[in-house]
Amino acid sequence: MRIEDYALIGDMQSAALVARDGSIDWLCLPRFDSPACFAALLGSERNGHWWLGPSGRRPADRRRYRPETLILESEWDTPTGTVRVIDFMPPRDRNPDVVRIVEGVSGTVEVSTQLRVRFDYGRIVPWVRRTDGHLQAVGGPDSVWLHSPVPLKGGDYAHRATFTVQEGDRLPFVFTWHPSHEPMPKQIHCENQLAETEAMWAEWVSRCTYQGPYRDAVVRSLITLKALTYAPTGGIVAAPTTSIPEDLGGVRNWDYRFCWLRDATMTLDALIGAGYLDEAADWRAWLLRAIAGRPQDLQIMYGVAGERRLPELLLDWLDGYEDSRPVRIGNEAVKQLQLDVYGEVMNCLYVARARGLSADERAWSIQRKLLDYVESHWDEPDEGLWEVRGPRRHFVHSKMMCWAALDRGVKYVESFGRSGPVDKWRTLRDVVHAEICEKGYDPARNTFTQSYGSSELDAALLMMPVVGFLPPDDPRIVGTVAAIEKELMSDGFVLRYPMAADNDVDGLPGGEGAFLACSFWLVEVMAMQGRRQEAEELFERLLSLRNDLGLLAEEYDPRYGRLVGNFPQAFSHVPLIHAARALSQPWSAAAARVRASGRPR
């Protein structure tokens, strides 16, 4: 299956990817970053999957989410009738459950299922036994149960069944994980859980304050972001997958099942803008726990509970998605210096406070410590927001976000009466701004550059007017946007930076697709500049890249006409929301300057 062929279901602690043909090919339990028990996505069915659908196995004729929920319905039309499979993960009480209900819609349909459980990313074949008519699979610390009125038979290290459903039939299958040393968990009532799950999503969506012309796309993106939230702690993962390649057949395969401060702050900014302050409060509490300690020990990412050690390992028994190797778990980028995260954190906390989040003395104390660190380190080179694995550079975006950190610190004092050395911050803010305009700007080409002394461009420069570094109608911003449109566009989409053979900025071989966030940034800036028709045309084109369920991966590769990268990707859905909001307001030069002041809209 292509990446576009997958649907997401989840319970705000983990998630599964369901293929168009009814196969669950990826599922990590009990957390997003736990070892997968279904890993066919990165290997073959021998590495674990659970297929359920009409005999003969083919893609569904139709599928959809129930309106404004994460409950998936897939339908197949056969010569003898129509059958529907309802997939969801109810918000858990104690143990995670995957529920699949086979419903006869019309006629009589023969249905089949095949279950292969493989713990530890497809490496461990479990011991399977039948207890009181239910299947249990055990391997090391993991145990799963399959409860269903349909009996499954074993053979070839898998379990299968074939049965018929008639119109009106509803046959449930419940897959439940628990620690292997604990007794069998209590069975859930599927129909009750279905109703409660639907009601939960309906209530959550009802709090959305966005009412613009792109509401359906915005709501689907908000639901996706909510699904990537780890409910017990408030942490937010970048994506529920690992090693979906940015370059098919290449080595740009990373584990995204962690909480990047940058991604999380942008996600919170989108949720806050739609009226979701509870998530902001939860994330702030997670942040304060995760980064507690010395400011110089701040990491760019953490585990969902705030873990700091995320060692990168290679899984050599998996062939990789479409032979894209290596398959990685963990992420060595955790060791990188990315100075922009300080600005992202400061901006998010400022916006949340301005939107009504209650004051927190501990939060402000930590913010002051972060600003102390920015004061001492803003002028150092770093790896930047793209996590390059080449030499450190003085990236303009990183310097700009250091400016933003200082700017938000100043505004925090001015707006909320907090104490702090605001005069010193103002002075340093101006120094940073002046240096960027001197060393990060090419007057001959009238454009800012990727790093000091470089002639290359970077799509992250599009964030300059968004964070308020300069107004969108400033001639230097106008020139930068024009240069990006001329030099970084591929088939109408924005690349992150040049991928020429002589450009060693990221230190990796091969190419990549168009990073979707960059094109959404261009939409937002176009709207701010009053280029509404161009912005709407690009936005509509970007919306057309979503799969049939409204989901986006990290990138779109014009070479193949396909989505690539981890899926679904928060860093794509967040700027979609921001771009929709930008297109929903009547921009003027005055309004753009207000936005450029750093005040929340």
N, C-alpha and C positions, 0 to 999 in steps of 0.2 A: 504494500500500500504506500502511496505517496503521503507526505506529511499532511497535505490538504484533505486526505481521506479520513483523518482521525477527529474524533469528538472528545471533549473533556468532561469527565464527571469527577466530583470530589466532595469531601466533607469538611473542608477547612483545616485538615491535618495531613491529608495525603490526596492523591489524585490518580485516576486511571485514564488511559487513552483507549478509546473504543473505535475500531476500524469500521469502515463503511460496510464490510461484509459480516459484521457482528462479532469480530474477534477482539477481545481485550488483549492487547499486545504489550502493555506497559503498566505495571502496578508495583509501587513500593509501599511496604507496610512495616511498622505502623505510622511512619512519618514520611514526609516528602523525600528526605535524604537517606531513608533506610534502604537496605539491599532489596532489589526487585525480586518478586516471586513470579512475575510474568515479564520476560525480557526479550520476547520475540522481535520487538522493535529494533533491537541492536544485534540480532543474530538470526535465528530461525525458530520455528515452532518448537524445536527440540529444547530451546532455552526457556520455554514456558509461555503458555497462552491459554485463553479460554474462548472457544468459538461457540456461538449459539445462533442458529438461524435455520431457514428451510433447507431440507436435504438438497444436496447438489452444490451448495456454497457459492453464492454470487453476491455482488454488492446490492445493498438495499435500493429499492426503487424510490423511496422517499425517506427523509429523516428530518427531524426538527427538535428543538428544545420546546418543551411546554412553555407557553408565553411567560417571559420574565422569570425563568427558573433555570436550574442546571440539571433538569430531568430530561433525559434523551429518549426520544421515541423513533424507532426505525421500523419501516414497513416494507414488506415484500409482497408483490402480486405473483401468484403462481396459477397454473392452469386450473387448479381445483379450489382456489380461494386466496384470501389475503390474511397475513399474520403480522402481528406487531410485537416488537420486543421493547420493553420499557427498562431503561438502565439508570440507576442513580446510586449515590452513596448518602445515606441519611446522616445528619449531624450526630456524631457518636455520643453515647453515654459513657461506655468504658472501652468496648472493643470496636474496631473498624469493621464495617459490613459493606459488601457490594451486593446490591439487590438487582436481579434480572427477572422480570415478569413476562412470560410468553402469553400473549392474548390473541385468541382467535377473533378476527374481525369479520370474516365471511367465509362460507364454505368449510371445507376440511383441508388441512395442510399438514404434510409430514415434516416434522422438525427434527433436527439432529444437534447434538452438542458434543464437543470434545474438550476435555480439561487436562492440561499438563501443568502441574505445579513444579517449579524449579526454584528453590531458594538460592540466595546469594548470587543474584544476577545470572541465573541460569546454570549455575555450577553444581548445585546439590540436588540429587534426585532423592526425594523424601521416601520414607516408609509410609505406605498407605494401608489403612485398615477400615473395615466397616463396623460401626457401633450403633446398635439400635436403628439400623437402616440408614445411617448418615455416614458420609465419608470423612475420615480424618487423615491429614497428611502431616508428618512430623519430620523435621530435620534440624538437629541442633537446637537452637533457642526458639525456633519458629514452629508454630502449629496452625493449620487452617482446617476449617470444617466446611463441608458443603451440605446444606440442608435443602431437600427438595422431595416432593412426592414422586418424582421421576427417578427410578433406580438407574445408576450408571454401572457399567461393567468394565473391568480392567483388562488391559492387554497392551503390550509394546510400551510399557511405562506411561500409559495414558488411560483415561477413563472416558467412556463414550456411552451415548444413549440415542435411540431414535424413537419418536413417539408422534402421535397425531393430536392436533387441536382442532376443535370445531368452533363455530361462531359462538361467542360468549364465554368460552373457556379462559381461565386465567391460572397459569401454572407458575408458581414462584420458585426461584433458585436464590439461595442466600449463601454467600461466601464470606466467612468470618475468620479473622486472624486473632490469635492470642498467644502469649508466651507459653512455650511447650510444657513448662513445669506447673501450669495452672490447670484447674479442671475445665471441662467443657463450658463455654460461656452460655448464658441464657439466650434462647432463641428469641428473635424479634418477630413482631407481627407485621408482615410485609405491607399489607394494605393500609394499616394505621401509619406506618412509617412513611409511606408514599404521600398520604394526605398531610402529615405533619411537615414533611420536607417541602412540599409545594406551598404550604401556608407560610413557612419560614421565609422562603425566597420572596413570596408576594409581599410580606410585611417589610422585608428589607428594601425591596425596590420601591415601595410606596414612599420611602423617605427621600428619594432622589429629587433634588430641587431643579435639575436641568429640564427645561421644557422647550428647547430649541427645535429646529427643523430636522436635526439628525438624532432624535431621541432614541430610536431603536438601536442604532449603532453604538451610541453612548452607553445605553443601559446594558447591552450585551458585553461591552468592554468592562463596565463596572462590575458586573457579575463575575467575569473572568478574573479581575483583580481581587475581588473578595474571595474567590476560590483559591487564590494563591496565598491567602493569609493563614498563618498557623495560629489557630484560635487559642490554644493554651497560653501562648506567650505574647501574641501580637506581632511577631516577626512576619516578614513578607518575603517569599522566595521570588527569584527572578523568573523562573520557569519550573515546571514539574519534571523536566527531563534532563538527561545528560547525553553529550556526544552526538546529538543530531548535527550533522556537518554544516558549516557555513559554505564549504566548497565540496560538492559531491565527489567522493573518492579521495578527498584530501585529508590533511591533518588538523585542520582548524575545528577541533571537536572538544567542547568544554562542558564541564559540569555546572549547571545553572541552578541547582536545587538548594541554594543558599541565600542568605539575606545580604545583598549588597546595600550599603548605606545609600548610595546614589539612587539605585532603582527604587528602594523603599521610600525615600523622601519624595521622589517624583510620583510614585504611586499614591502616597499620602496627599500630595498636593492635588492630584486629580480627585481623590475621594472627598477631601475637604471642600473642594470647589463644587461638589455635587451634594453637599450637605451632610457628609458622614463624619461627624466629630468623634464619635465613639471609637472608631478605628484609629483616629489620630491620638486619642488618649492612651489606647492600648499600645500603640507603637512607641509613643514617647516613654511609657513605662518599660517596654522592652529595650529601647535604646539606652536608658539610664542604667539598666542592669548590665547590658552587653559591654558598654564602653567604660564602666566604672573602673577607676584606677588612674594611672598617669596618662595625660593627654598624648604623650609621645608614643604610647602603646596603642593608640587608635588604629583599628584595622579597617580596610575597605569593605570587608564582608565578615559575616559570622554565621554560625549554624542557627537553626530555627529557635533554639533555646538560648542562644548567645555563645555557643562554643567558639573557641578561637583557633583550635588546631584542626585544619582541614587538609591533611596531607593528600597529595595527588598520586593516584595509583593507576596502573594500566591493567585492564582486564583482557589478557591475551587469548582467552577462550571464546571471546565474542568476535564475530567477523565485522561488526560495525554496520551501521545503516548504509545500505548500498555500497558495501565494501569500503566504508570510510573508517580507517584506522589511524591511530589507536582509539580504543574506547577508554575514556578516563572517568574516574570518580575522584572526588576531592578537587581542589583547585589551588595551584601554586601561586596564583595571582594574589592570594591572601597576604603574601609577604611584600607586595608592592607598595610604593609610596605614590599615592594619588591625592594630590593636594586639593583637588576640586571638591572632594567629599565634605570638607569643612564648610565650604560655602553652601553645599546642598543641605547639610544638616541645619545650619543657621537659618537659611531661607525657609525651610519647611517649618521649623519651630516658630519663626516669626509669623508666617502666614497662618499657622494653626492658632496662635495666640490672638492674632488680629481677627480671626473668624469666630472667636468666642471660647476657645479652649481655656480652661481655668489656669491661673498662675501656679507655678510650682517652683519653690525656692531652690530645691536641689537641681532642677533642670537649669535654672539660670546660673547657678554656681558652676555646673559642668560647662555651660556655654562660655563662661568667662575663661575657663581653663583652655577650652579649644581656641579661643581668640588669642590667648597667650602663646599657644603653639604657632598659630598663624603668624603672629608678630615675628617670631624667631626663625621661621622656616619658609615663608612665602617666596623667598628669592632663590630657593633651591630648585634644581631640575627634578623631574619626576617621570613616572611612566604614563601619566595622563588617563583620561577617562576611557580610552580604548584599550587599556591594559597591554600596551605594546610589550613585546618580549625582546625588543632591541634596546639600544642605549637610552639612558634617561636624557630628556631634553627639557628646555624651558618652554613648555607648551603654553600657548597664549590662553587657551581655555582654562587651564589650571590657574594661571595668574588671575584671570578674570574672576574665577570663583573665589579666590582668596580675597579679591576686592569685594565680592558680594558678601563674604563672611563678615568683613569689617563693616560694610554698609549696613547689614542687618543688625549687627551689634549696636551701631549708632542709633538705628531706628528703634530698637528695643528700648533703649534708655529714653529716647525722646517720646515714644508712644506710651510706654507702660510704667514710666517712673522708676526703672531699675537703676541701681548704682553701678558705676564702672568708670574707667578712665576714658570717657567719651572723647575728650579733646585729643588724646593720643591716638585713638582709633580714627578720628576724622583726619588727622594729619597723615597717618600711614595710609589710609584709604586713598588720599589724593596722590601720595607718592606712588603707590601701586598703579593707579590709573594713568599717571603721567608716563611711567616706565613702559606700560603696555602700548600706549599710543606712540611712543618713541621707538621701541625695539621690536614691537610685534606688528608694525604697520609698514607697508611698502608704498611710499608716496608715488613712485614711478608708475605702479600698476593700480594705485588707489584701492588697495585691499589689505586687510589684515591677513596674516600668514599663520601657518600651523604652529610654528615655534620661532623663537628669536633667531634671526639670521637665515631662516629658511625661505625658499621661494614657493614651497608647497602650500596648498590650501587644506582646509579641514572643515567638514560640515558642522562641527561643534561651534564654529564662529557664528553660526546662525542664532545661537543663544544670546549673543550680545545685547540685542534690543529686548529680548524676552526677560532677561534678568535685570535690565535697566542700566547696563553699562553705558550705552549711548542710545539716543532716540532713534527710532526706525527710519526717520527721514534725514538723519545726519549723512552728509555726503560720503563719509568713510564707510558707513553701514551700507548705503546704497551701492557703493562700488564693490564692497565685499560680496554682497548678495549677487550682483551681476557676474562677478568672477566665478562664484560657485556654480551659478547656472550655466556658465560657459564651459568650465573646466572639469566639474565634478558630476555632471549629469551623464547617465547611461540609459538610453532608451526612455528618457523622460523621468528617471528616478535619480535621487541624489546618493552618491557614494560617500563613504566616510572620509576617505583621503585617497590620493593617487596610488594605484597598485602597480606602478611601473617597475620593471626589473631592477632598475638602478636606484630605487627608493627603498632603503633598508629600515624604514621607520618601525615596522612591527616585528622584524626579525623572523618572519615565517615564510615558507615557500607557498606557492599557489595563489589563486585569486579568491574572490568572494562575490556575493551578490550585493545588491543595494540594501543597505541597512535602513529599514523602513522608518525608524524614528527620524532619520535625517530628512526624509521627504515630508513628513508631517511637520517638522520644524519649519521647513520652507513655506508650507501652507500658512502657518501661523504668522510668519514674518510678512508674507505677501498681504495677508489680511490687515496687519498693522500698518502696512504702507499704503493701504487703500487700493490694492490691486485685486479687488474682490473677484472678478470673473476668472482671472488666472488661478487664484487660490481655490475657488470652487471646482474648477475643472480638474486640477491636480488632486484635490481631496476626493472627488468622485472616482477618479481613476484608482486611487489608493484603496478606497472602499471596495472596489471591484476585485481586489486581490484577496480579500477575505475568503475563506472557504464557505461552503453553503450554510454553515452554522454561525458565521460571523467571527471566526477565529483567525488570528494572524501568528505567523512564526516571526523569528527575528529579522529575516531578510527575504528579499525576493530576487531571484537570479534571472535577469533578462535573457541570459544565454540559453536557458532551458525553459523559460516561462513557468517557473516553479517556485514555491516557497522553500526556503532552506533555513537551517538554524533551529535552535531549541524552540519547543512549541507546547502550548501557546506562550507567547513572550510578553511579559508585563511591559517591557521597554518599547514595545510596539503599540500596545493598547493605551498606555498613558498619553503619549503625544496625540493619538487619535482623539482622545477626549479634549485635550487642550485645543487642538485645531478646530474641533466642532464648536467649542465655546467661542473661539476667536471669530469664527464665521457667523456666529449667532448674535454679534453685537455690531452696531453701526459705528465703525471706526472713523475717526477724524484725526487730524494732526494733534489736536489738543488731547483727545482720548489716548492716543498712542504715547504722548509725553507723560501723561499720568501713569500709564502702565510702566513706562520706562523709569519712573521714579522709584520703582520697587514696591509700591503699594499693591496689595492684593486686589484683584478685580472681582 
